[in-house]
Amino acid sequence: MTIENYLKNAAYIIYDMALLEREVEQSITLQNKEFSQVHNKFIEHGWELTTNTQRQLTYSYPMSAYDEFNINIESNGISVCTPVPLGNFAYRVKLNTHDEAVNHILSQLEDFESKRNNGRF
């Protein structure tokens, strides 16, 4: 076996291990089942669940340190922090109901992904 073949095989093994690790992480049970629809959409688009508690969910895009959606369930509403495309910042809104929060998050995620897929950032 040449050194090139050895290195190529090693790279495949590392890549396979990274995929397996990601699958295991994503299979972790979602703590707040009320957001399962949102969770499934994030996973479908390649986002990772990085905070998973009953009162807080954070989804991070693995290719960018600045792209995070934060969902905080508070006693007086649900706070959602959404990343701004092409910016190293996010904006926060406070919503009164679970349905408002889910609709807002799904809308913002689809907008974000649409801009990413159309090369707008």
PyMOL commands that set and color helices and strands:
alter all, ss='L'
color gray80, all
select helices_A, chain A and resi 3-26+33-44+98-117
alter helices_A, ss='H'
color red, helices_A
select strands_A, chain A and resi 48-52+56-60+68-74+77-83+90-95
alter strands_A, ss='S'
color yellow, strands_A
deselect
rebuild
show_as cartoon
